[in-house]
Amino acid sequence: MNAKNLNKKISRLVERIEKDTRKLAKLRLKLTSAEAKKKSQKTKKAAAAADPGKPSKKKKRAKPRISAERRAELSAAMKARWAAKRSSATAGFGSGLTSSDPGISVGMPPL
């Protein structure tokens, strides 16, 4: 091998090593920051456990406050909706099945 080729190989090797050292430094930095974050979370949890009087950060869902009149109104509307649904369901299936006329096939609407 001549000197020119050796110099190229050496320079490429040096570049690759520098690149790897930069990657290694970056990964080490990430590791230390992750460890520090984990440690801070542990201290926060320990502090929260030590102080039970402190309320949690989770908000409870507000229970809807409905007046008695509105509750009765909604109840009536729901019952009417369910009754309509029941009647439409029975009307679609029951009318064709109870036909006594032999000329009408079961489930088919009259012409």
Rosetta constraint file for C-alpha pairs under 8 A:
AtomPair CA 1 CA 5 HARMONIC 6.59 0.50
AtomPair CA 1 CA 6 HARMONIC 6.86 0.50
AtomPair CA 2 CA 6 HARMONIC 6.47 0.50
AtomPair CA 3 CA 7 HARMONIC 6.07 0.50
AtomPair CA 4 CA 8 HARMONIC 6.35 0.50
AtomPair CA 5 CA 9 HARMONIC 6.24 0.50
AtomPair CA 6 CA 10 HARMONIC 6.07 0.50
AtomPair CA 7 CA 11 HARMONIC 6.06 0.50
AtomPair CA 8 CA 12 HARMONIC 6.14 0.50
AtomPair CA 9 CA 13 HARMONIC 6.10 0.50
AtomPair CA 10 CA 14 HARMONIC 6.13 0.50
AtomPair CA 11 CA 15 HARMONIC 6.17 0.50
AtomPair CA 12 CA 16 HARMONIC 6.18 0.50
AtomPair CA 13 CA 17 HARMONIC 6.16 0.50
AtomPair CA 14 CA 18 HARMONIC 6.14 0.50
AtomPair CA 15 CA 19 HARMONIC 6.10 0.50
AtomPair CA 16 CA 20 HARMONIC 6.14 0.50
AtomPair CA 17 CA 21 HARMONIC 6.11 0.50
AtomPair CA 18 CA 22 HARMONIC 6.21 0.50
AtomPair CA 19 CA 23 HARMONIC 6.31 0.50
AtomPair CA 20 CA 24 HARMONIC 6.03 0.50
AtomPair CA 21 CA 25 HARMONIC 6.06 0.50
AtomPair CA 22 CA 26 HARMONIC 6.15 0.50
AtomPair CA 23 CA 27 HARMONIC 6.17 0.50
AtomPair CA 24 CA 28 HARMONIC 6.15 0.50
AtomPair CA 25 CA 29 HARMONIC 6.20 0.50
AtomPair CA 26 CA 30 HARMONIC 6.30 0.50
AtomPair CA 27 CA 31 HARMONIC 6.14 0.50
AtomPair CA 28 CA 32 HARMONIC 6.25 0.50
AtomPair CA 29 CA 33 HARMONIC 6.21 0.50
AtomPair CA 30 CA 34 HARMONIC 6.06 0.50
AtomPair CA 31 CA 35 HARMONIC 6.16 0.50
AtomPair CA 32 CA 36 HARMONIC 6.13 0.50
AtomPair CA 33 CA 37 HARMONIC 6.09 0.50
AtomPair CA 34 CA 38 HARMONIC 6.13 0.50
AtomPair CA 35 CA 39 HARMONIC 6.14 0.50
AtomPair CA 36 CA 40 HARMONIC 6.18 0.50
AtomPair CA 37 CA 41 HARMONIC 6.21 0.50
AtomPair CA 38 CA 42 HARMONIC 6.31 0.50
AtomPair CA 39 CA 43 HARMONIC 6.39 0.50
AtomPair CA 40 CA 44 HARMONIC 6.20 0.50
AtomPair CA 41 CA 45 HARMONIC 6.15 0.50
AtomPair CA 42 CA 46 HARMONIC 6.09 0.50
AtomPair CA 43 CA 47 HARMONIC 6.06 0.50
AtomPair CA 44 CA 48 HARMONIC 6.12 0.50
AtomPair CA 45 CA 49 HARMONIC 6.09 0.50
AtomPair CA 46 CA 50 HARMONIC 6.10 0.50
AtomPair CA 47 CA 51 HARMONIC 6.29 0.50
AtomPair CA 48 CA 52 HARMONIC 6.78 0.50
AtomPair CA 48 CA 54 HARMONIC 7.44 0.50
AtomPair CA 66 CA 70 HARMONIC 6.20 0.50
AtomPair CA 66 CA 71 HARMONIC 6.17 0.50
AtomPair CA 67 CA 71 HARMONIC 6.14 0.50
AtomPair CA 68 CA 72 HARMONIC 6.20 0.50
AtomPair CA 69 CA 73 HARMONIC 6.17 0.50
AtomPair CA 70 CA 74 HARMONIC 6.11 0.50
AtomPair CA 71 CA 75 HARMONIC 6.09 0.50
AtomPair CA 72 CA 76 HARMONIC 6.15 0.50
AtomPair CA 73 CA 77 HARMONIC 6.26 0.50
AtomPair CA 74 CA 78 HARMONIC 6.12 0.50
AtomPair CA 75 CA 79 HARMONIC 6.14 0.50
AtomPair CA 76 CA 80 HARMONIC 6.13 0.50
AtomPair CA 77 CA 81 HARMONIC 6.20 0.50
AtomPair CA 78 CA 82 HARMONIC 6.14 0.50
AtomPair CA 79 CA 83 HARMONIC 6.06 0.50
AtomPair CA 80 CA 84 HARMONIC 6.14 0.50
AtomPair CA 81 CA 85 HARMONIC 6.18 0.50
AtomPair CA 82 CA 86 HARMONIC 6.09 0.50
AtomPair CA 83 CA 87 HARMONIC 6.08 0.50
AtomPair CA 84 CA 88 HARMONIC 6.09 0.50
AtomPair CA 85 CA 89 HARMONIC 6.12 0.50
AtomPair CA 86 CA 90 HARMONIC 6.20 0.50
AtomPair CA 87 CA 91 HARMONIC 5.86 0.50
AtomPair CA 88 CA 92 HARMONIC 6.16 0.50
AtomPair CA 89 CA 93 HARMONIC 6.61 0.50
AtomPair CA 90 CA 94 HARMONIC 5.29 0.50
AtomPair CA 90 CA 95 HARMONIC 7.73 0.50
AtomPair CA 91 CA 95 HARMONIC 5.75 0.50
AtomPair CA 92 CA 96 HARMONIC 7.57 0.50
AtomPair CA 93 CA 97 HARMONIC 6.75 0.50
AtomPair CA 93 CA 107 HARMONIC 7.12 0.50
AtomPair CA 94 CA 98 HARMONIC 6.33 0.50
AtomPair CA 95 CA 99 HARMONIC 6.84 0.50
AtomPair CA 95 CA 107 HARMONIC 7.82 0.50
AtomPair CA 96 CA 105 HARMONIC 7.89 0.50
AtomPair CA 96 CA 106 HARMONIC 5.29 0.50
AtomPair CA 96 CA 107 HARMONIC 4.42 0.50
AtomPair CA 96 CA 108 HARMONIC 6.50 0.50
AtomPair CA 96 CA 109 HARMONIC 7.25 0.50
AtomPair CA 97 CA 106 HARMONIC 5.59 0.50
AtomPair CA 97 CA 107 HARMONIC 6.26 0.50
AtomPair CA 99 CA 104 HARMONIC 7.37 0.50
AtomPair CA 99 CA 106 HARMONIC 7.34 0.50
AtomPair CA 104 CA 108 HARMONIC 7.32 0.50
AtomPair CA 104 CA 110 HARMONIC 7.27 0.50
